[in-house]
Amino acid sequence: MDQMIEKVKGIPRGLVSYLEKWVRKLPSVKKEIDSQTEAMIDSLQPSLKPYTGQFNTYTSLPTESRVKEKILSEIKEITSLEKSRWQKGYVSGAVYHGDNEHIDFLNRVYALQSQSNPLHSDLFPSASKFESEIVSMTAHMLGANQTKDDVCGVVSSGGTESILLAMKTYRDRGRELHNIFRPNIVIPVTAHAAFDKAGEYFKIKIKRIPVDENYQADLRAIKKASNGNTICIVGSAPNFPNGIVDPIEKMSEISLERGIGFHVDACLGGFVLPFAEKLGYPIKPFDFRLPGVTSMSADTHKYGYAPKGTSVILYRNPELRQYQYYTIADWPGGLYFSPTFAGSRPGALSAACWAAMLSMGEDGYKDSIQKILETAKAMKKGIDEINELKIMGDPLWVIAFESKQLDIYKVMDQMTEKGWNLNGLHKPACVHICVTLRHTEKGIADRFLSDLKEAISYVQSNPSKSGGMAPVYGMAASLPFKGIVRDLLKKYMDLYYRIIL
């Protein structure tokens, strides 16, 4: 199999895909693939199913109702096991605030609004208040107060839904106004995977463009890739892999000149960059101050410090937003309309999001971002001093690093052994840490750098040792047959829903 892999390297993607379908039909190849895949899944089972045998397992409803206090006790025990890890600040991203007082406050808000459902706005008009104000506050934060346009938007369930909604909007707009029936979007290879998901869901062709030596979208490639069927150009502020902001100003000019929609994915940076700019960091315009920007996504459940499950999708004007809505006027069940993909939605999450934004205020956000950026600066300095590592580009707080001397995934695994949870990345092979408020606690940055040095030393002394996620990432990075990797990921999701007795 290894010899076969070497032979297909360098062959065009389409031909590789054809070869993969043919090769996977060979009984001997299929047997080896299945064997290796099952071995990897088995090795991941302990980390995904650590509670097997530790707590009661239910494959069907209990014949008698359980005592509520016993249920709560079990949930508390599970929560404490997981909380001890992220609360110490050993996790990249995931939990962005994590202070007990803040969490307790949001939980109290959620409890008060637990029955709210924005689908029934006549019964819960508070949902309209909370969501319209969330949108307005986010829009003004992202330049709406400096443009004559009526910037508007909706609250979604997360960054992926915000991106999907925007791409569906551009597809429908392109079809109705410009008779585009074979739409495409132009995205940097570093754009979030949600854009690829949108392409698959909505039958939109994805035209990927490379990034330059600074890990920013290549402007010449954008101009070359966009055409009469392009419904949207995408830029990131910043991108998830390397934490680099694309050349949004120049991309805005291209979009404006060609009359193409321009979406800025600020899911990760929407609640960071505006306050970094106010703190004096050299942040170039990336929002609605640029006339070519027609939509933006910003996650309130990241650095907005709301509970998980809210994001905001913004549009330059209500006319564009109209293409996002779903309405039906001839359903026997009555008039039905929905601003997002979901019908019923947890209004309590919107209430808690609104409360989080008010409780933070501009001063609170500025203070938290200042701490995060100072901590990230110290981490970058420490990583720069490690000869075996190289930081990719010049990020502010999402720090990706690679190694030419070592298997970076083995380094990541060793960090996992030390209690850290970092993000493994591809093309090129690298790892990143997304700095949050959890990392600003005293001693966390120093611990990270110390553990990182020890992890590197261990990998240098034990180059042949492999386990954990290193083989999975290694295979995904080197294997030209991506269908095999996708099958592995599907089996992992199967394992997620499997009950282990």
C-alpha positions in Angstrom: 0.0 0.0 0.0 2.8 2.4 0.9 4.4 1.9 -2.6 1.0 2.6 -4.2 0.7 5.8 -2.2 4.1 7.0 -3.4 3.1 6.4 -7.0 0.0 8.5 -6.9 1.6 11.6 -5.3 1.7 14.5 -7.7 -1.2 13.2 -9.8 -4.1 15.6 -10.4 -6.8 15.5 -7.7 -9.5 14.3 -10.1 -7.4 11.4 -11.3 -6.5 10.5 -7.7 -10.2 10.3 -6.9 -10.8 8.0 -9.8 -7.9 5.8 -8.8 -9.1 5.7 -5.2 -12.5 4.3 -6.2 -10.7 1.6 -8.3 -8.1 0.7 -5.8 -10.5 0.4 -2.9 -12.4 -2.3 -4.8 -9.4 -4.6 -4.6 -10.0 -7.2 -1.8 -6.5 -7.1 -0.4 -6.4 -3.3 -0.3 -9.9 -3.1 1.3 -8.9 -5.6 3.9 -5.8 -3.7 4.9 -7.7 -0.4 5.0 -10.4 -1.8 7.1 -7.9 -3.4 9.5 -5.9 -0.2 9.9 -9.0 1.9 10.3 -10.5 -0.4 13.0 -7.2 -0.4 14.9 -7.2 3.4 14.9 -10.8 3.6 16.1 -10.1 1.1 18.9 -7.1 3.2 20.0 -9.4 6.3 20.3 -12.2 4.5 22.2 -10.8 5.1 25.7 -10.6 8.8 25.2 -14.1 9.1 23.7 -15.7 6.6 26.1 -13.9 7.1 29.4 -17.0 6.6 31.6 -17.6 3.0 30.5 -18.2 0.9 33.7 -17.9 4.0 35.9 -21.5 5.2 35.6 -24.8 3.4 34.9 -25.5 2.8 31.2 -29.0 3.1 29.7 -29.8 1.4 26.4 -33.6 1.8 26.9 -35.8 3.7 29.3 -35.7 2.6 32.9 -38.9 0.8 33.9 -39.3 3.1 36.9 -38.5 6.8 37.1 -35.2 7.6 38.8 -34.9 9.9 41.8 -34.1 13.4 40.5 -31.4 14.0 43.1 -29.6 10.9 42.1 -29.6 12.0 38.5 -28.3 15.4 39.4 -25.6 13.8 41.6 -24.4 11.7 38.6 -24.3 14.7 36.3 -22.4 16.7 38.9 -19.8 14.0 39.1 -19.4 13.8 35.4 -19.2 17.6 35.1 -16.5 17.9 37.8 -14.4 15.3 36.0 -14.4 17.4 32.8 -14.4 20.9 34.5 -11.1 20.2 36.2 -9.4 20.1 32.8 -10.7 23.2 31.0 -10.9 25.3 34.2 -7.1 25.0 34.6 -6.6 26.6 31.2 -5.1 23.6 29.4 -7.5 23.7 26.5 -7.1 25.6 23.1 -10.3 27.6 22.6 -13.4 25.6 23.5 -14.2 27.5 26.8 -13.5 31.2 26.3 -14.4 32.7 29.6 -14.9 30.1 32.2 -15.1 32.2 35.4 -17.4 30.7 37.9 -19.2 33.9 38.7 -19.9 34.6 35.0 -21.1 31.0 34.4 -23.4 31.1 37.4 -24.9 34.4 36.2 -25.6 33.0 32.7 -27.1 29.8 34.2 -29.5 31.9 36.3 -30.6 33.8 33.2 -31.1 30.5 31.3 -33.2 29.1 34.1 -35.5 32.1 34.1 -36.0 31.8 30.3 -35.9 28.1 29.9 -39.3 27.8 28.3 -38.9 30.6 25.8 -39.1 29.7 22.1 -38.6 32.4 19.4 -40.8 30.4 17.0 -43.7 31.5 19.1 -42.9 35.2 19.2 -46.5 36.1 20.1 -46.1 34.1 23.3 -42.5 35.1 24.0 -42.0 38.7 22.7 -39.0 38.9 25.0 -37.1 36.8 22.4 -37.6 39.6 19.8 -36.2 42.1 22.3 -33.2 40.1 23.1 -32.3 39.0 19.6 -32.8 42.3 17.9 -30.6 44.0 20.5 -27.9 41.3 20.2 -27.9 42.0 16.4 -27.8 45.7 16.8 -25.0 45.7 19.4 -22.9 43.4 17.3 -23.5 45.4 14.1 -22.5 48.6 15.8 -19.4 46.9 17.1 -18.5 45.9 13.6 -18.8 49.3 11.9 -22.5 49.7 11.3 -22.5 53.1 13.0 -20.0 54.3 10.4 -22.0 53.5 7.3 -25.2 54.9 5.8 -26.4 51.4 5.2 -29.0 49.7 7.4 -26.9 46.8 8.6 -29.1 44.1 10.0 -29.0 40.4 10.8 -30.3 37.4 12.8 -29.1 35.3 15.7 -28.1 31.7 14.8 -27.0 28.6 16.7 -23.3 29.0 15.9 -20.7 30.0 13.4 -21.4 27.1 11.1 -25.1 28.0 10.8 -24.2 31.6 10.3 -21.9 30.7 7.4 -24.5 28.2 5.9 -27.2 30.9 6.1 -25.0 33.4 4.3 -24.1 31.1 1.5 -27.7 30.0 1.0 -28.6 33.7 0.9 -26.1 34.5 -1.8 -27.1 31.4 -3.8 -30.8 32.4 -3.8 -30.0 36.1 -4.6 -27.7 35.1 -7.5 -30.4 32.9 -8.9 -33.2 35.5 -8.6 -31.3 38.7 -9.6 -28.6 37.4 -12.0 -29.9 34.0 -13.3 -27.0 32.2 -11.8 -27.8 28.5 -11.8 -24.3 27.1 -11.4 -23.0 29.2 -8.6 -19.6 29.2 -7.1 -17.9 30.8 -4.1 -14.2 31.8 -4.0 -12.5 30.9 -0.7 -9.0 30.7 0.6 -7.8 27.2 1.5 -7.7 28.4 5.1 -11.4 29.4 5.2 -13.5 27.5 7.7 -14.8 24.0 6.7 -18.4 25.3 7.1 -18.0 26.9 3.6 -17.3 23.4 2.1 -20.3 22.1 4.0 -22.4 24.9 2.5 -21.1 23.9 -1.0 -22.1 20.3 -0.4 -25.5 21.1 1.1 -26.6 23.8 -1.4 -24.9 22.6 -4.6 -22.5 25.5 -4.7 -19.1 24.9 -6.4 -16.2 25.7 -4.1 -13.2 27.4 -5.8 -10.3 27.2 -3.4 -7.4 29.7 -3.8 -4.0 29.5 -2.2 -2.6 31.7 0.5 0.7 33.6 0.2 3.8 33.5 2.2 2.1 35.4 5.0 -0.8 32.8 5.1 -3.2 35.4 3.7 -5.6 34.9 0.7 -3.7 35.4 -2.6 -5.3 38.4 -4.2 -4.2 37.5 -7.8 -5.7 34.1 -7.3 -9.0 35.7 -6.2 -9.2 37.8 -9.3 -8.4 34.8 -11.5 -10.9 32.4 -9.8 -13.9 34.8 -9.7 -16.2 34.9 -12.7 -19.8 35.5 -13.8 -21.0 32.6 -11.7 -19.3 33.8 -8.5 -21.9 34.6 -5.9 -19.5 35.4 -3.1 -15.9 35.9 -2.2 -14.9 34.9 1.4 -12.3 36.3 3.7 -11.4 35.4 7.3 -10.7 37.7 10.2 -8.9 35.7 11.3 -8.8 32.2 9.8 -9.0 29.3 12.2 -5.8 27.4 11.3 -3.2 30.1 11.5 -5.0 33.0 13.2 -4.2 35.3 10.3 -6.5 38.1 9.0 -6.9 38.0 5.2 -6.3 41.2 3.2 -9.9 42.3 3.7 -9.4 45.8 2.4 -8.1 44.7 -0.9 -10.6 41.9 -1.1 -13.4 44.4 -0.5 -12.1 46.5 -3.5 -12.2 43.4 -5.8 -15.7 42.5 -4.7 -17.0 46.0 -5.1 -15.4 46.5 -8.5 -16.9 43.2 -9.8 -20.2 43.5 -8.1 -19.7 40.2 -6.2 -20.9 39.6 -2.6 -18.1 39.6 0.0 -18.5 37.7 3.3 -16.1 38.3 6.1 -16.0 35.3 8.5 -15.2 37.0 11.8 -16.6 34.1 13.9 -13.3 33.9 15.7 -12.3 37.5 15.7 -15.5 39.5 15.7 -15.4 40.1 19.5 -11.6 40.5 19.6 -10.4 42.7 16.7 -12.7 45.8 17.4 -11.4 46.0 21.0 -7.8 45.2 20.0 -8.1 48.2 17.7 -9.3 50.4 20.5 -6.4 49.2 22.6 -4.0 50.5 20.0 -3.1 47.3 18.1 -2.5 47.8 14.4 -5.8 46.4 13.2 -6.7 47.2 9.6 -10.4 47.8 8.7 -12.2 44.5 8.2 -15.8 45.2 8.8 -18.8 47.2 7.3 -16.6 50.3 7.2 -15.4 48.8 3.9 -18.0 49.3 1.2 -17.4 45.9 -0.4 -18.2 43.9 2.7 -21.8 42.7 2.3 -22.1 40.2 5.2 -20.3 39.1 8.3 -20.4 36.3 10.8 -19.4 36.8 14.4 -19.7 34.2 17.2 -21.2 35.5 20.5 -20.5 32.2 22.1 -16.7 32.6 21.6 -15.1 35.8 22.8 -18.6 37.3 23.3 -18.7 35.1 26.3 -22.2 33.9 25.8 -23.2 30.2 26.5 -22.6 27.8 23.6 -25.2 27.9 20.9 -25.4 31.5 19.6 -23.8 33.5 16.8 -24.7 36.5 14.7 -25.0 36.7 10.9 -25.0 40.3 9.6 -26.0 41.8 6.2 -25.3 45.2 4.8 -29.0 45.8 4.2 -32.4 44.2 4.8 -32.9 43.4 1.0 -30.0 40.9 1.2 -31.3 39.4 4.4 -34.7 38.7 2.8 -33.1 35.8 0.8 -32.2 34.1 4.1 -35.8 33.8 5.4 -38.0 30.8 4.8 -41.8 31.3 4.5 -44.7 29.2 3.3 -48.2 30.5 2.8 -50.2 27.4 1.7 -49.4 24.8 4.4 -52.5 23.2 6.0 -50.8 23.9 9.4 -51.1 27.6 8.9 -48.7 30.4 8.0 -45.1 29.2 8.7 -42.0 31.3 8.7 -38.5 31.0 10.1 -35.4 33.3 9.9 -32.9 30.4 10.3 -32.7 26.7 9.6 -34.3 25.7 12.9 -38.0 26.1 13.7 -38.2 25.9 17.5 -35.1 27.4 19.1 -33.9 27.8 22.7 -34.9 31.4 23.6 -33.0 31.0 26.8 -29.7 31.0 24.9 -30.6 34.3 23.3 -31.5 35.8 26.7 -28.2 34.6 28.2 -26.3 35.9 25.2 -28.0 39.3 25.6 -27.2 39.2 29.4 -23.5 38.3 28.7 -23.0 41.2 26.4 -24.6 43.7 28.8 -22.7 42.3 31.8 -19.4 42.6 29.9 -19.9 46.0 28.3 -17.2 47.7 26.2 -14.9 48.1 29.2 -15.2 44.4 30.1 -14.4 43.3 26.6 -11.4 45.6 26.3 -10.0 44.4 29.6 -10.4 40.7 28.7 -8.9 41.2 25.2 -5.9 43.1 26.6 -5.1 40.2 29.0 -5.5 37.7 26.2 -3.2 39.6 23.8 -0.6 40.1 26.4 -0.6 36.4 27.3 -0.4 35.5 23.6 2.5 37.8 23.2 4.4 36.0 26.0 3.6 32.6 24.5 4.7 33.7 21.0 8.0 34.9 22.5 8.6 31.6 24.3 7.7 29.5 21.2 10.1 31.7 19.1 12.9 30.8 21.4 12.4 27.1 20.8 14.7 26.1 17.9 12.7 23.1 16.8 9.5 25.2 16.3 8.4 27.9 13.9 5.4 30.2 14.3 3.3 30.4 11.1 2.9 34.1 10.1 2.4 36.8 12.6 -0.8 36.0 14.5 -2.2 37.9 17.4 -3.8 35.3 19.7 -4.3 32.1 17.7 -0.8 30.7 17.5 0.1 28.0 15.0 3.5 26.4 15.0 5.2 23.7 12.9 8.5 21.8 13.1 10.9 20.8 10.3 12.8 18.5 12.6 10.1 16.6 14.5 6.7 15.0 14.0 4.6 17.8 15.3 1.7 15.5 15.9 3.8 13.4 18.3 4.6 16.6 20.1 0.8 17.3 20.3 0.3 13.8 21.7 2.8 14.4 24.4 1.1 17.7 25.3 -2.1 15.7 25.6 -0.3 13.3 28.0 0.5 16.4 30.1 -3.2 17.4 30.2 -3.3 19.9 27.3 -5.8 19.8 24.5 -4.4 21.5 21.4 -5.6 21.6 17.8 -3.9 19.5 15.2 -3.9 21.1 11.7 -3.0 20.2 8.1 -1.3 21.6 5.0 1.3 22.1 6.4 1.4 19.8 9.5 1.2 22.1 12.5 -0.5 22.6 15.9 -2.2 25.7 17.3 -3.3 27.1 20.6 -6.2 29.5 20.7 -5.5 31.8 23.7 -8.5 32.5 25.9 -9.2 34.1 29.3 -8.4 30.8 30.9 -4.8 31.1 29.8 -4.4 34.5 31.3 -4.4 33.1 34.9 -1.1 33.3 36.6 1.4 30.7 35.6 -0.6 29.1 32.8 1.6 30.6 30.0 4.8 29.5 31.7 3.4 26.0 32.3 2.5 25.8 28.6 6.0 26.7 27.5 7.6 24.4 30.0 5.5 21.5 29.0 6.1 22.2 25.4 9.8 22.0 25.8 9.5 18.8 27.7 7.2 17.3 25.0 9.8 18.2 22.4 12.6 16.6 24.4 10.6 13.5 24.8 9.8 13.1 21.1 13.5 13.7 20.3 14.5 10.9 22.7 11.7 8.5 21.6 11.3 9.2 17.8 9.7 5.8 17.1 7.0 5.9 19.8 3.6 6.6 18.4 0.0 6.6 19.6 -3.0 8.8 20.3 -4.0 11.1 17.5 -0.5 11.2 15.9 -1.1 8.2 13.5 -4.5 9.6 12.5 -3.2 13.1 11.7 -0.1 11.6 10.1 -2.3 9.4 7.8 -4.6 12.3 6.9 -1.6 14.5 6.0 0.2 11.9 3.9 -2.5 9.9 2.3 -3.6 11.1 -1.2 -6.8 9.0 -0.9 -8.9 11.4 1.2 -11.9 9.1 1.0 -10.2 6.7 3.3 -9.7 9.5 5.8 -13.3 10.6 5.5 -14.4 7.1 6.1 -12.3 7.0 9.3 -14.0 10.2 10.5 -17.4 8.7 9.8 -16.4 5.6 11.9 -15.3 8.0 14.7 -18.8 9.6 14.6 -20.3 6.1 14.7 -18.2 5.4 17.8 -19.5 8.7 19.4 -23.0 7.3 19.2 -22.1 3.7 20.2 -22.9 2.5 23.7 -20.0 0.5 25.1 -21.1 -2.0 27.8 
